[in-house]
Amino acid sequence: MKFPAFLLLPILAACAALPSDRPVNLQLTNTGAEPLSCRIVYGHWVERDLGTLVPGTTFDIALRQQVSDHALFVNRDDMERRLMIENIVCGRLANWRDSTGQVDLTLPRQQSAAYLEATCAAPAGPGRVACDLTDIAP
């Protein structure tokens, strides 16, 4: 018995409509003793200021991850394009550029992730802010 081709179209359309991205929740916590200024740096040197992260508090950042290559992004406000994430950085309020540290996103760019947890803290003396990816969950 032959199966009519027009009955295959909805099945093929459903296969083609597989999700191309998934939500990723990033929790970024300041575990140090002084406030930090944090930013997301997108491709082409576009930045989003996350504001001041005071000691003991957490930013809850909604990201997306492409299924195909695990790239991290957020949708632009008009939902027309993706803003690909280059870095997430934090620095001291004073002397920000010379004190920035970045969250290492290498691991989530290599595997599926639904939840990321990271910490940043300024050292007691001079120096760069240290950021660590402390948890990743699929």
C-alpha positions in Angstrom: 0.0 0.0 0.0 1.3 3.4 -1.0 1.4 6.2 1.6 0.1 9.5 0.1 2.9 12.1 -0.1 0.7 14.9 1.2 0.3 13.0 4.5 4.1 13.2 5.0 4.2 17.0 4.8 3.1 17.6 8.4 5.6 15.1 9.6 8.4 16.6 7.7 7.4 20.1 8.8 7.4 19.0 12.4 11.0 17.7 12.0 12.1 20.9 10.4 10.6 22.9 13.3 12.9 21.4 15.9 14.0 24.1 18.4 17.1 26.0 17.3 17.8 27.4 20.7 17.0 26.8 24.4 16.9 29.0 27.5 20.0 29.2 29.8 19.8 30.8 33.2 23.1 32.3 34.5 23.4 33.3 38.1 26.3 35.6 38.8 27.2 36.3 42.4 29.6 38.8 44.0 31.4 36.8 46.7 33.8 39.6 47.5 33.8 42.5 49.9 33.4 45.4 47.5 30.8 46.3 44.8 31.5 45.3 41.2 30.4 46.8 37.9 29.4 44.0 35.5 28.7 44.0 31.7 27.8 41.6 29.0 30.0 42.2 25.9 28.3 41.1 22.6 30.0 40.6 19.3 31.0 43.8 17.5 31.9 45.6 20.7 28.3 46.2 21.8 27.9 46.2 25.6 25.0 45.9 28.1 25.7 47.3 31.5 24.3 45.0 34.1 24.8 47.6 36.8 26.4 47.4 40.2 26.7 44.0 41.9 27.0 44.6 45.6 28.7 42.0 47.8 26.5 39.0 48.6 24.0 39.6 45.8 23.3 37.8 42.5 22.3 38.8 39.0 19.9 36.4 37.4 20.6 36.6 33.6 18.4 35.0 31.0 20.4 33.8 28.1 19.8 31.5 25.1 21.9 28.8 23.6 21.9 27.6 20.0 21.3 23.9 19.8 23.6 23.5 16.7 26.8 24.9 18.1 26.1 25.8 21.8 26.8 29.5 21.1 25.3 31.8 23.8 23.2 34.8 22.9 20.2 37.0 23.8 17.6 38.2 21.3 17.7 41.9 20.3 14.8 43.9 21.6 13.0 43.7 18.3 13.5 39.9 18.2 14.9 40.2 14.7 18.5 39.3 15.5 20.6 37.5 18.0 23.3 39.3 20.0 26.0 36.8 20.4 27.8 36.9 23.7 31.6 37.4 23.6 32.2 37.9 27.4 30.7 38.6 30.7 33.0 40.8 32.7 33.1 42.4 36.1 35.5 45.0 37.5 36.0 47.4 40.4 33.9 50.5 40.4 37.1 52.6 40.3 39.7 51.7 37.7 37.2 49.4 36.0 39.2 48.7 32.8 42.4 47.7 34.6 40.6 45.5 37.1 38.2 43.5 35.0 37.9 39.7 35.2 35.7 37.6 32.9 33.5 34.5 33.4 35.0 31.6 31.4 32.3 30.5 29.0 34.4 27.9 27.3 32.6 24.9 28.8 29.1 26.0 28.2 30.1 26.7 24.6 31.1 23.1 24.2 28.0 21.4 25.7 24.3 21.8 26.3 23.6 24.0 29.4 20.3 25.0 31.0 21.8 26.5 34.2 25.1 28.3 34.8 26.4 29.6 38.1 29.4 31.9 38.4 31.1 34.0 41.1 33.2 37.1 40.9 35.2 38.8 43.6 37.8 41.6 43.8 41.0 40.7 45.7 41.7 42.4 49.0 44.5 44.4 47.5 45.2 45.6 44.0 44.6 43.4 41.1 42.0 42.0 38.7 38.6 40.6 39.7 38.6 36.8 39.7 35.5 35.1 38.2 34.9 31.4 38.3 32.2 29.2 36.6 31.2 27.2 39.6 28.3 25.1 38.2 26.9 24.0 34.9 23.8 21.8 34.4 22.3 20.4 31.2 
